Each structure stands twice: as structure tokens, then as C-alpha cells.
Amino acid sequence: MLAGGHAWGQTTGSDAFLKEKRAEIDSLDKQLFEVLGARERVVKEIGLYKAKNNIPSLQAARFQQVLDKGIEAGKKEGLSAEFVTELLNAIHKESLRIEDALKTNP
């Protein structure tokens, strides 16, 4: 028995609620990864262009614009600037990895 008097595996109304909400999260996660995949496909196109034109992968001013816009958009969704910054840094790191890989193996 658990502290609330419910045995493991016992179905309650809250279990159904959690199941429904977790299904929503799973669907949103799928959409999130589809959008990230689409974004990285555009990054590949940009990376090929940069490779052909000897443009450095890192464009610090552009990333700062992305970060600023992301923080602003995140605020409207109730996301902290710290979270948005961390997320965009991870996305940017992957984008740079992709672009650099294309320069060595277009």
C-alpha cells in the first residue's frame, strides 16, 4: 500500500488523468522533435551554402538575434530566460556540429 491507501496498480481517477496528460505530452514531444528535425534540415542547407562560400559556421551576431527573439517568445509562453537560453544553446551546438560536418564531408 502507498501512503494514500492505494495499492500499486490500482486504477483511480487521477491515474486516468495522468494517463491522458502523459499522452498529450507524448504527442507534443513528437511534434517538438518533428519541428527540430525540420529546423536541422534547414541548417544543413545553410551549412552547404556556407561550405561552398567559405563562410564560418559560427555567426555570433546571428545567434544573439536568435537568442534574443527566443527569450522574448519564451516569456510569452511562461518560459524562463534561463531555460530558453539553455535550450537554444543546445540547439545551436548541434547546428554548428552539423555545419562543421558538412564542411569536412559535403
ZAGUDREN-881307 format. One record per residue (C-alpha): residue in one letter; z, x, y. Coordinates in pm, 1 decimal, always signed. Layout:
residues N
<rest: A zz: Z xx: X yy: Y> .
...
***
This chain:
residues 106
<rest: M zz: +0.0 xx: +0.0 yy: +0.0> .
<rest: L zz: -68.0 xx: +105.1 yy: +355.3> .
<rest: A zz: +175.6 xx: +72.3 yy: +643.6> .
<rest: G zz: +26.7 xx: -262.3 yy: +746.6> .
<rest: G zz: +81.8 xx: -409.5 yy: +399.8> .
<rest: H zz: -285.2 xx: -378.0 yy: +298.7> .
<rest: A zz: -383.3 xx: -204.2 yy: -23.8> .
<rest: W zz: -677.0 xx: +37.2 yy: -27.6> .
<rest: G zz: -999.8 xx: -151.7 yy: -88.8> .
<rest: Q zz: -858.3 xx: -485.9 yy: +21.2> .
<rest: T zz: -1104.4 xx: -669.0 yy: +247.0> .
<rest: T zz: -976.0 xx: -806.6 yy: +572.1> .
<rest: G zz: -1139.0 xx: -947.4 yy: +882.7> .
<rest: S zz: -1102.3 xx: -610.6 yy: +1051.3> .
<rest: D zz: -1285.8 xx: -446.5 yy: +758.7> .
<rest: A zz: -1582.1 xx: -677.2 yy: +817.9> .
<rest: F zz: -1567.2 xx: -598.0 yy: +1188.8> .
<rest: L zz: -1561.9 xx: -223.9 yy: +1122.8> .
<rest: K zz: -1848.4 xx: -254.1 yy: +876.4> .
<rest: E zz: -2057.3 xx: -440.9 yy: +1134.4> .
<rest: K zz: -1976.2 xx: -197.8 yy: +1414.9> .
<rest: R zz: -2042.8 xx: +104.0 yy: +1192.8> .
<rest: A zz: -2382.3 xx: -43.6 yy: +1103.8> .
<rest: E zz: -2451.0 xx: -71.2 yy: +1478.8> .
<rest: I zz: -2353.1 xx: +293.8 yy: +1524.2> .
<rest: D zz: -2578.2 xx: +395.9 yy: +1233.5> .
<rest: S zz: -2870.2 xx: +210.6 yy: +1392.5> .
<rest: L zz: -2803.4 xx: +367.7 yy: +1732.3> .
<rest: D zz: -2772.8 xx: +713.2 yy: +1574.3> .
<rest: K zz: -3112.3 xx: +661.8 yy: +1409.1> .
<rest: Q zz: -3262.7 xx: +568.6 yy: +1746.2> .
<rest: L zz: -3094.4 xx: +866.0 yy: +1910.3> .
<rest: F zz: -3248.2 xx: +1107.4 yy: +1660.7> .
<rest: E zz: -3589.2 xx: +943.0 yy: +1695.6> .
<rest: V zz: -3571.1 xx: +995.5 yy: +2072.0> .
<rest: L zz: -3454.2 xx: +1355.1 yy: +2028.0> .
<rest: G zz: -3740.9 xx: +1416.3 yy: +1786.0> .
<rest: A zz: -3990.0 xx: +1274.7 yy: +2036.9> .
<rest: R zz: -3837.5 xx: +1492.8 yy: +2307.7> .
<rest: E zz: -3869.2 xx: +1806.5 yy: +2096.7> .
<rest: R zz: -4234.2 xx: +1724.9 yy: +2018.8> .
<rest: V zz: -4298.4 xx: +1729.0 yy: +2394.8> .
<rest: V zz: -4103.9 xx: +2056.8 yy: +2414.1> .
<rest: K zz: -4346.3 xx: +2200.6 yy: +2156.6> .
<rest: E zz: -4641.9 xx: +2100.3 yy: +2374.1> .
<rest: I zz: -4477.4 xx: +2264.9 yy: +2674.7> .
<rest: G zz: -4392.6 xx: +2570.1 yy: +2465.7> .
<rest: L zz: -4755.3 xx: +2613.5 yy: +2360.4> .
<rest: Y zz: -4865.2 xx: +2585.8 yy: +2723.2> .
<rest: K zz: -4604.9 xx: +2840.4 yy: +2831.3> .
<rest: A zz: -4705.9 xx: +3076.9 yy: +2549.9> .
<rest: K zz: -5074.3 xx: +3059.3 yy: +2647.9> .
<rest: N zz: -4994.9 xx: +3115.8 yy: +3014.2> .
<rest: N zz: -4720.9 xx: +3379.7 yy: +2979.5> .
<rest: I zz: -4457.3 xx: +3156.8 yy: +3134.6> .
<rest: P zz: -4095.9 xx: +3236.8 yy: +3041.6> .
<rest: S zz: -3921.6 xx: +2982.0 yy: +2820.4> .
<rest: L zz: -3615.5 xx: +2968.0 yy: +3042.0> .
<rest: Q zz: -3676.5 xx: +2785.3 yy: +3368.9> .
<rest: A zz: -3326.6 xx: +2781.4 yy: +3518.5> .
<rest: A zz: -3409.7 xx: +2564.2 yy: +3820.3> .
<rest: R zz: -3575.1 xx: +2302.6 yy: +3598.0> .
<rest: F zz: -3277.5 xx: +2296.6 yy: +3362.0> .
<rest: Q zz: -3044.1 xx: +2247.4 yy: +3657.8> .
<rest: Q zz: -3253.1 xx: +1945.3 yy: +3761.6> .
<rest: V zz: -3231.3 xx: +1805.0 yy: +3408.0> .
<rest: L zz: -2856.9 xx: +1864.3 yy: +3405.0> .
<rest: D zz: -2801.2 xx: +1702.7 yy: +3745.1> .
<rest: K zz: -3007.7 xx: +1396.2 yy: +3653.0> .
<rest: G zz: -2834.8 xx: +1376.3 yy: +3315.0> .
<rest: I zz: -2487.1 xx: +1386.5 yy: +3467.2> .
<rest: E zz: -2583.5 xx: +1112.3 yy: +3711.5> .
<rest: A zz: -2735.5 xx: +895.2 yy: +3436.9> .
<rest: G zz: -2433.7 xx: +962.0 yy: +3216.7> .
<rest: K zz: -2194.7 xx: +846.4 yy: +3488.3> .
<rest: K zz: -2374.5 xx: +510.7 yy: +3495.8> .
<rest: E zz: -2311.2 xx: +480.6 yy: +3120.7> .
<rest: G zz: -1946.0 xx: +582.0 yy: +3145.4> .
<rest: L zz: -2001.5 xx: +931.9 yy: +3004.7> .
<rest: S zz: -1809.6 xx: +1228.1 yy: +3139.7> .
<rest: A zz: -1991.7 xx: +1509.7 yy: +3315.3> .
<rest: E zz: -1835.9 xx: +1748.9 yy: +3064.0> .
<rest: F zz: -1981.6 xx: +1559.2 yy: +2767.8> .
<rest: V zz: -2326.8 xx: +1528.4 yy: +2925.6> .
<rest: T zz: -2324.9 xx: +1898.8 yy: +3015.0> .
<rest: E zz: -2228.6 xx: +1997.7 yy: +2660.3> .
<rest: L zz: -2490.9 xx: +1767.2 yy: +2510.4> .
<rest: L zz: -2770.3 xx: +1884.5 yy: +2738.5> .
<rest: N zz: -2676.2 xx: +2249.3 yy: +2684.1> .
<rest: A zz: -2712.5 xx: +2195.8 yy: +2307.1> .
<rest: I zz: -3047.0 xx: +2018.9 yy: +2352.9> .
<rest: H zz: -3165.4 xx: +2291.9 yy: +2590.0> .
<rest: K zz: -3061.5 xx: +2565.6 yy: +2347.5> .
<rest: E zz: -3270.8 xx: +2400.9 yy: +2074.5> .
<rest: S zz: -3563.7 xx: +2358.2 yy: +2314.7> .
<rest: L zz: -3553.4 xx: +2728.0 yy: +2402.8> .
<rest: R zz: -3538.5 xx: +2816.5 yy: +2033.3> .
<rest: I zz: -3849.4 xx: +2605.7 yy: +1970.6> .
<rest: E zz: -4036.8 xx: +2753.1 yy: +2267.6> .
<rest: D zz: -3946.4 xx: +3110.0 yy: +2172.3> .
<rest: A zz: -4053.8 xx: +3049.4 yy: +1812.0> .
<rest: L zz: -4391.0 xx: +2924.0 yy: +1935.8> .
<rest: K zz: -4441.4 xx: +3244.7 yy: +2134.7> .
<rest: T zz: -4398.3 xx: +3453.5 yy: +1821.5> .
<rest: N zz: -4586.2 xx: +3214.0 yy: +1592.3> .
<rest: P zz: -4806.9 xx: +2968.8 yy: +1785.6> .
***
